[in-house]
Amino acid sequence: MEKKLALLIEDETDVMLSNQEYLILKGMEVEVAENLQDAEVILKEKQPDVIILDVMLPDGNGFEFIQEIRKTTGAPVLFLSCLSETKDIVNGLELGGSDYITKPYKLEELYARIVANICRREEVIRSEKEVTIGNIRMNQETNRAYVDGNDAGLKPMEFFLLLYMAKHKDCIISGKDLYQAVWGRSDNDDTRTVRVHIHEIRKKLNMVKENYPEQYPYLETVFGKGYRLLTGPGENIKKH
């Protein structure tokens, strides 16, 4: 992997230094910020390939700051936190986090997750810029989806979920498989998270149930099996 730039946003000096030293040892460039104000300055000047973000910071909350990050970059964001309850992990992922690592952790695991998330992001960028299904157009450079030319206002993970299903159109995919593919991990609440995101996507893309099956494409729930992005009537049932 060519040299990548990581931004560490961490107020615990010992944690920040150990992470910084290890990532440099692994051949990465590293910028550090001990608070959100410093992080904002760095993000205006540089484009990191990955952001490692603490949740509890002296001048704010990482869960809130990720919304600001997403205005300027689609780089993967890995949350680092001592908040280890399932509700906190799910919240971080639903807000657009690419991964969530609870403290304490092994530096080897942190680096492995960083590499995996960077590779996943680069794979998306390397593929075609836009994917179009019916009246829905997805731009992979801006991570935005449009319906009849209008921005649907999808959140990052909603966009990535829709994009994955568009690339596997008409295939039935289980909730667990969708969570593993889009979030890159397994979790006890994986099917709930997918269900909530599917609901939000339908609402924002105006996939009104009363119009189905006349209206396509449609995010269909296949009872007991999963979901599929149905592109038209009479499509054969496929399994992913």
Secondary structure, DSSP 8 states (H G I E B T S, - for coil): ----EEEEE---HHHHHHHHHHHHHTT-EEEEESSHHHHHHHHHH---SEEEEESEETTEEHHHHHHHHTTT----EEEEES--SHHHHHHHHHTT-SEEEESS--HHHHHHHHHHHHHHHHHHHHS-SEEEETTEEEETTTTEEEETTEE----HHHHHHHHHHHHTTTEEB-HHHHHHHHHSS--TTHHHHHHHHHHHHHHHTT--GGGTTTSSSEEEEETTTEEEEE-STT---EE-
